[in-house]
Amino acid sequence: MEGKNRNNIHIGAEVRIVLKKDQRSGKLTEGIVEKILTSSPNHPHGIKVRLESGDVGRVKEIL
């Protein structure tokens, strides 16, 4: 599932995000959502979240 809609993502969900530094390469980082940072209901590049590891990025896939 894509991570463009905020209502698809919840705290504790397992997701793959793209970090700011990895946007060019498209490398994905997997983790558990700790906090949802985007307040709008949707975003064309993915909802921004913070993972439990502390990494911040935009959701590309919801596992």
PyMOL commands that set and color helices and strands:
alter all, ss='L'
color gray80, all
select helices_A, chain A and resi 6-8+20-22
alter helices_A, ss='H'
color red, helices_A
select strands_A, chain A and resi 14-19+28-36+48-51+56-62
alter strands_A, ss='S'
color yellow, strands_A
deselect
rebuild
show_as cartoon
